[in-house]
Amino acid sequence: MNLIQKHSFKYGFFILIGLIAYFLIMKVVGLENNVYLRIFNFVIVAGGVWMAQSSFFKNKADDFSYFSGLAIGFIASIVAVLGFVIFMSLYIYLIDPSFIEVLKNSEMWTQNVTPATAAFAVAIEGIVSGAVISFIGMQYFKSTTFRKKMDS
């Protein structure tokens, strides 16, 4: 495994832990059916991707390129999102099968939602969000890298 992959998996795991912890906290306080609180999943992913890109940039600035930064953010978000999809699938199948009813009764899902369609939707939503977040983060680092090279 190369350095980019190691870095991405490390931060992807941190993002995954954040997503799971947030879900479980919402479950404990009874807010798991409030679909609007899902926006904080985006915040968790954004923070994790930003930390992954920032850490790599600070520690490996010589090896940092636009595409390596995109890859770090994108891989970290994929690791986190796919891990979260697995967690949610296990949660729905093994721990709380009635949670699918919460999804069916929410405004964001149809009555025809199944665990598989919910998993697919969460995966697509998370992967696309991760790609957008990675791209946005790289706009910052691109300008920072460019300024450093100009100052040299």
Protein Blocks (a to p, Z undefined) as FASTA:
>chain_A
ZZklmmmmmmmmmmmmmmmmmmmmmmmnopmmmmklmmmmmmmmmmmmmmmmmmmmmmmm
mmpcfklmmmmmmmmmmmmmmmmmmmmmmmmmmmmmmlmmmmmmpmkbcfkbcfklmmmm
mmmmmmmmmmmmmmmmmmmmmmmmmmmmmmZZ
